[in-house]
Amino acid sequence: MYQTMAKQYSNTTVYISLPKSFTMSHVSIIKSFLAGSLSGTCSALLFQPLDLVKTRLQSPVKAGEGRLGVLSVITHVLKQDKVTGLWKGLAPTVTRCVPGIGIYFSLLYSFKTYLGSDAPTIIESLSIGAAARTLTVAIMHPISVLKTRYESGIYHYRSVPDGLRKIYVTEGLFGLYSGLLPTMARDIPFSALYFAFYTKTKLFLSSDIVNESYLPLLHFNCGILAGVLASILTQPADVIKTHMQLHPKTYPTIQDATLYIYQKEGLIGFQRGFVPRALRRCLMAAMAWTVYEHMMKKFGLET
């Protein structure tokens, strides 16, 4: 019923009992999940303030009110909620990121292993990134809705379970999955482009790296570059997504949200919150991949 595995750590051999149905492939996927979850936790804790500022900048304004800039939003939050207010929404963020990023990285590893290629083509990289993100978004979207509402300052929930329950009771599944299509329109291209940019940049630059101590810096810089390129192309979908998640009854469709944003602010409205989002996306993704690559190396697995 169980099999025994021996794992060497430094000079110590650790024996682990696993069900016989488990293979080395299963163990590798679990390791990639753990590495992804750890990287998600670290990046979520550090960069939550950027996501909160981005959400506040993208929130629809009431009639007669003017738009606030980045510094004005930060000042307002500090005056109202002190420094800890910048981390409002951290609970659903961690609830989403810890399993979500773990799922995403384990899917990336599984799909890449299935292809059996250490250097996937551009088409393969785009497909792997898109497929992994599609499944992750579908699983974790209700938590994403709750996170956005926490960050907006409009909704007040006592806890993550309380928030999910209230949304379901008052709005049904429609509320829990509000903004799903623009979220996919944002995240799937972002992940596809990011994974393709990242893998190709890393492959191109790593051939010149002789000293392995420089690899974390290489991974971080590749992550920053890939994040900037992918963020530029997916920003409009992020603005539309925020409107639909905060006010699903006012903006029930992508067309409703798009028309409102265009009539209210023109094309510039679709770039609202780009700076904090790009900063968070680039830094979070770069850090996540750096930690993930380091952990996978410690586990003895190729990425």
N, C-alpha and C positions, 0 to 999 in steps of 0.2 A: 504493500500500500504506500510506503514511503521509500524514498531513495536518499542516500547520504551524499552530500557534496562537500568537498574540502576546498577551502579558500585560503590562500596564503596572504597574510597581511604582515609586512616586515618579516620578523623571524617567528611569527606565531601562526599556526595553522588552526583555522576555525572550521568546525564541522557543522553543517546545516542540514536538517531533515526537511525534505520537500515531498509533496505528493508525487507518485510515479508518473502521473499525467503531465507533470511539468517537464519541459525540455529546456536546454540552454537558451533557446530562442525566447521562451517565456521569461526566463530570469533576466535576459538582456532587456526585454521590454519593460519589466518592472524597474530595473535600474535606471533606464532612461526616463521613466515616469518620476522616480524619486529625484533624479538630477534636475528635471524640469520644474518640479514642485518647489525645490529649494531655490532655484534661480528666480521663480515667480514671487516667492515670499520676499526675498531680498529687494527686488526691484519695486514691488508694490509698496513696501514700507517707505522707501526713499522718495519715490516720485508721485505719491498720491496728491500733494498740493498742486502740482501742475495739472492734474486731471480735474481737480475741483475748480481751478481758475478757468480752465477751458470750458467746462460745463456752464459756469456762470456767464461767461462771455457769449455763449451760444443760446442761452435761454431767451425765449420771446419776452420783449419788454411791454409793459402796460402802456396804454395811451397816455401821452403827455410826458412820459419818462424818456430820458436820454440814455444812450449807450455808455457803459463804463469801459474804461481801458484796463489793461492788465494791472497797473499799479493801483488804480482806483478800487478794483475788485479785492486785491490783497489788503489794502488799507481798510476797506469796509469789513472784511472778515476778521481782521485783527482787532478792530474796535468792538465788534459785536461778540466775537467768540474767543478772543485771545489767540495765541499761537496754535493751540490745539484745534481751533476751528479749521485750520488749513488741512487737517487730516480727517475732516468729516467725510463719512462714506468709506472709511478704511475697512470697517467690518465686512461689508459686502464685497469690497475690492479684494480682500484677502480670501474671502469665501469663494470668490470666482477664480482668482488667479492661482491659488495653490493647487486645486485639482485641475483647473482649466489649462494652465500652462503645462502641467504634468501630462495631461491627456494629449495636448498638442504635440509635445516633444516625443512622446511615446508613439504617436501615430506617424510622425515624420520618420522616426527610426524604423518602424515596422514597414512602411511603404518603401523606404530606401533599401532596406534589407531584402524585401520581396523582389525589387528590381534587380538586385545583385550587382549594383554598379557603385564603385567608389567615387566615380566622377560622372554623375548624371548629366544628360544633355539639358539644354535650356528648356525644351518642351517637358522633359521629365521633371525638372525642378519646379516649373510652374504648376504642373499637375499635382505633384506631391504636396506643395505648399497649399494649393487650393483645396485639395481633398481633406487634408488634416484640419484646416481652419473651418471648413463647412461643417464637419462633424462636431468640432469643439463648440462652435457658435450655437448649433442646434441644441446641444446638451446644456450649455451654461447661460443661455439668453435671459431667462427670468431673473437671474442674479444680476445681469448687466442692467436690466431695467431698474431694479431696486437701487443699484449703485448710482445710476444717473439721478434718480429722484432724491437720494440722500444728499448728493453733492449740490443739487440745485438750491437747497434752502427753502423750497416751497413745501415739501412734504416732510412730515415728522413721524418717524416710526420708532418704536421702542427697541426693536431688535430685528435681525434678519428674518427669523421665522414670523414675527409679528407683521413685518412689512409684506412678506410674500402672502400671508393669510389675508391681510386687508385688501391687497390688490386683487386676489382671486375672488374674495367675497363681493367686492364692489364692482369689479370689471370683468371677472371671469378669465378664461384663458387668453382672451383678446388683450387684456391688460398686461398679462405676464409676457406675452409675445409681441407687444406693441413695438414697432420699429424694427421688426426682424428683417424685412427685405432690405432697407437701407443699411442695416448693420452688416448683412451679408455682402451688399454691394460695396461696403467699405472694407470689411475684414478679409474677404476672399481674395480680391485683387491685391490688397496690401500684403497678405501672407505669401501669395504666389510670387509677386514681384520681389518681395523681401528675400524669400528663400533663394530665388534665382540669382538676384544680385549678390547676396551673401556668399553662396557656394562658389560662384564664378570668381568673385573678387578674392576670396580666401584661397582658392585653387591657384589663381594667377600669382598672388603675392607670396604664398607660403613656400614656393619653390626657391625663393631668394633668402629664406630664413635659415640660418645655420645654427644659431643659438636658440634652443627651445625656450629659454627664459623670456624671449621676446614674443612668444606665441599668444599669451593673454592680451598683450597690447595690439597685436595684429588682429585678433578676433574682435576686440572692442572697436577698433577703427573701421573694420569691415562692416560691423553692425551699424555704426553711425552713418556711414555712406549709404548703405542699403536702406536704412530708415528714412533718411532725407528724401531719397528718390521715390520711395513708395508712399510717403506721407503727402507729397505734392499732388499725386494723382488721385488720392482717395479722400481729400478734405471735404469736398461738397457733400458726399454721402454721410460724413460724420455729422455735419450741421443738420441735415435733414433728419437723421436718426435721433438726435437730441430733441428736436421739436416734437417728433412723434411719440417719444417715450415719456416726455413731461406732460403733454396734453393730447393723449390719444383720441379723445372725443372731438377736439377742435381740429386736429390734423390726422384723420383716420387713414389717409392714403399718402403715398409719396407725392402724388400730384398736388394734393392740398398743401402740404408742407412746402413743396418747391415753389408753388405759385405765391404763397404768403411771403416767403423769404425774398423772392424776386421783386414783388410789388413794394415791399417794405424797404429794402436796402439795395436792390439791384444785384449785379453779379458779385459785388464785393461782399455781400452777405453770406455767400457760400464759402468764403475764406475766413469767416469769423472764428476766432480761437485757434488759428493755425499755429501761431508761435508757441503757445504752451503745449499744444497737442504734439507738434513736431518735436519739441524738446523732450517731452515725456516719452513719446514713441521711440525716438532715436536712442535716448539714454537707457530706457527700460529694456528695449530689445537688445541693445548692445551689451548691457550688463547681463541680461538673461542668457544670451548666447555665450558670453565669456565664462560665466559660472557653469553653465551646462557643459561646455567643452572641457573645462577643467575637471568637473566631476566625472564625466564619462572617461576621461583619461585615467583618473584614479581607479575607476571601475575596470579598466583594461579593455574598453570598448572604443571602436572607431566611430566617428560621426560623419 
